[in-house]
Amino acid sequence: MVLRSCAPRLVLNCTNVGTRHIKYPVDKAQQRFYATLPRLTPQEVTSILQANEYAKDFDGPNSIKCYDSNQLASNNPIEDTRSEAQCLLTKGTLLGVFDGHGGGACAQVISKRLFHYISACLLPTEILKKYLNSIESDDRRLELIESFNDKVELVADIRELYQASFFSFVKELVEHGSTKEFHMETALENAFLRLDNDLSCEALMKLSRKDAARTLAVAMSGAVAVIAHIDGPHLHVAGLGDCQAVLGVLSENDAWSAKMMTVEHNSDNRTEVERILSEHPNNERSTVIKMERLLGQLAPLRAMGDFRYKWSKEILKDVVVPYFGESAIPPNYHTPPYLTAKPEVHYHRLTPRDKFLIIGSDGLWELISPLEAVRLVGEHMSGKVTLSPLKLPRKNMKLAEINEMLLQRKDGLKKKPLDSNAATHLLRNALGGTEYGIDHGKLSQLLTLPGEVVRVFRDDITITVAYFDSEFLRHCPP
């Protein structure tokens, strides 16, 4: 777990316009600055873009055929994280992107823990009892999830603390679960809120100074997130903050459309602003949302962690001020909590027209629109088939069907991509794309910006693209 300064990232200076970062020189001074940057070769650009890519294929009948993921850092170290896992005791695949702020501690911790909380919330009481028994006895311990491409290990002492919190939660689910009717939306909300509450309780425990510093670093940093749970044709997406998920849908006339599966929780969302204002006295209307930020400081209006916007002023004075000083208490802090970790959950039943799901942190969406992203991945799908040998999807195909496949493959040669990974393809086009194609000079410049200025031009970017199996979805019962 990386511990960094826990002060929330505040408003960027005047080089940041609205919510979109400047991506190219706007005056002669900046042009001269760009001229001093080293120029990368195309091979060097590709090496940087592909450094963190990952791909996973799924065997057997499944609504997900495969997924591609990638990350590109702006902050050092990167504050984004991503997680993907298979639920082992229930059906379903979990995909998540987490965007940290005020340091990467909160995003790293919830990316390691949230899927366990979600998987527990999905289990019936009898299975939860078996899980607890496997932990408390000498029998082989049941595992809730199988994580993919997980390279982060938590410190041992903290890992034990987190396990104790989780086991306590599971015991409560066992005690109260049988009396409640199951609803997927409620289960996802419960997982988010309980993990956030555990982060708070852990930070307020009497621990060694070293462990207290770790748990407080997590609590004082924050993270927004988007999680997708896919079980057969059932897609649930839970989001809070400004990460986004979008479905790529192919119409009958082969036109791409983008179906949003999330809403952004920021000051552009009037419904969200009104929700927050309604939770506080009228005399705070001018200060709760100020300069398009919560209490004039925080851009996302929902987040995990960020307890400086949730705890009482008394707790902040007793616990936070000794570590971070008086400035840790936000201005006009009268009626907390001002921030919630409750996600907004959206459901969609997948059809054969739904070809893929793109999940991305806001660093991607600051550069391209959801529809642009869908079109780019759609083009990549067409071109990607030319990167591997032709395989017939099933036996006994008719000659006319094989001919149609060959024609599609021929058309795909015109769109043959540089990258086999769709997330990398999106990265390349988001950073270097123009209406005339990829601008290598622009790509090189954005990849060689010095650390002290790169954040002005682009944020951390994390992308996951999950492809659906149209044949599987076509034969799902209604």
Phi, psi and omega in degrees: 000127181271130178251128180224181176306136186260007177290130181301147178291121185267190183297132175290161183285191190292354176281357176253121185256115181059231178252007182249124180286144172296133187244358185204159183305139179243353177208175184294326179298316178291325177297320178295322178298314180299325183296338181276350183282145176295145179261122181278149172283161176305324180293321179293320177300312181299319179299318179293315184293328184267000188300324186247016183284154181210146179222143181224128175257146179250137179266157175077175181294125184198147177288337176258123176280316186191170170216154174241144176218160178195160177219148172224124184278146165245308173288154178233105004280165181300142180259351173278151167220168178215153178217147174218141182201159174254130173289132185262331182259352170225169174281155174129149177242139179246132176231134182216147173233134184233129183244108182276159172214153187068030186107166184264002188299312183296314181299319180296317183290314182290332177293333177276337192248328191298321182297327177294318179296318179295312183299324177293321180293341181272349188272143172290161186303319183297321179289322177299320178298317178297321179297312179298319179298323180292333179280320187276343180257183179272001180292165178297129184290131175287140176255140182276322184222157169247112181274151179246141174054039182266110185247003184259131176244133178278154176300141188304311182299318180290323179300319178294320177298315180296321179296320179298318178297318182292316179297323177298320178296316180298319178299320178294323177297321179296319183292323188248349190293323187292342182270355186247140175283140185281132171225127184301317181300316180295322180298316180293317178300316181299319181296313179300309186293321181290319177299317179298319178296321178295322176302320179294310182299319181295323180289338182262000178288156174277098182241174172299155183303323181294313181289325178298321178296323180292310183292327178289326177298320177295316183292327184272339168275177182212173179203141168257162189204157167223130182237133174247131173245121185240119180227101185060232180275003186262118179245119172244133178236124178249126182224146168216136184096216188241014165290153183224154175230138182220137176271137171266115186244130180255120183282175180295334178261023175062034174256140181272141172226158183246122176254114181288134178251004179221162168238148179277134177261083177215185187289349174283345181267098186296325178298319179293318178299315180295324177301313182294316180299324182291342182270001183225158183301155181301329182288357176255004185301329183273352184241336181298313173245113184224135183054037178065022180224154177294121183053029178074010187234312192256125182287310177289140183262000168221142180192157170270154185073217178052047186286354173292348175252007184235319183291158174293160179296328179295317178295318179301318181293320184282322190255319189270314184303320178301332179269319192243355179086172183298332182293349179290339177275120182297156176292152177057043184264093189242320188228064178291160005278148176258349188231145177234153175257013180286122181279162171260125187252132178236140181245143174214132173273120184289144176235169178300343178283341179276110190263329182197163176237129176252126174243131182212149172285168188293344176300329176285314188285347172287343184254325179221157179277161176304320180293321176299317180297317179298315180297321180295317179291324176298315176297320180297321177302315182294319183280332185295331182298337181279351182275353180226159180299152179291128175233133177284131184291339180204164180281166174059035176285146178282156180301323180297323179290320178294320178299321179296320177297318180294323177294320177295322180293321177297318178295325180294334179300331178291338184246019185305118186277161174286331186245135175282339182270123184295326179294321177293320177302318177295316178303311183300316183284327178295321183275323188240002184287141172226175179293348181255004182121197181281129176263104184297324180298317179296316178301312182300317181296315183289341179265354182241010178297137178295154186303329184284347181236348187300325183295337178291329187261331178203153179261172168305143179233127175229132185223136168231131178239117179254129180261136180263152178268105184296323180295318178299314182292329180294331184256008175290139177296149182294000000 
